[in-house]
């Protein structure tokens, strides 16, 4: 008996290959879907992190502006505190000092060596 003969009852049906192809195809499509879903999740996660960092950066810049303003104010106060006019005013008011009107020089005798 030849295998190509007319007895088809023992022939193997071809639907098994199609079932495997459908199974492989569904597994591949499921894998692609899972990867796409993972990438979407990663995109959302990164965009949320970027928004958070942008907000933090804006807050830091506002803090920097405030700190620079305080720094300018303190520099101005330091300049005022060490001005000669202020020192002279404090010396007269608190210590009772007066501006000299006449300067007297006292000569010292020369010493011979």
Residue pairs with C-beta under 8 A, 6 or more apart in sequence:
1 7
80 86
91 97
92 98
92 99
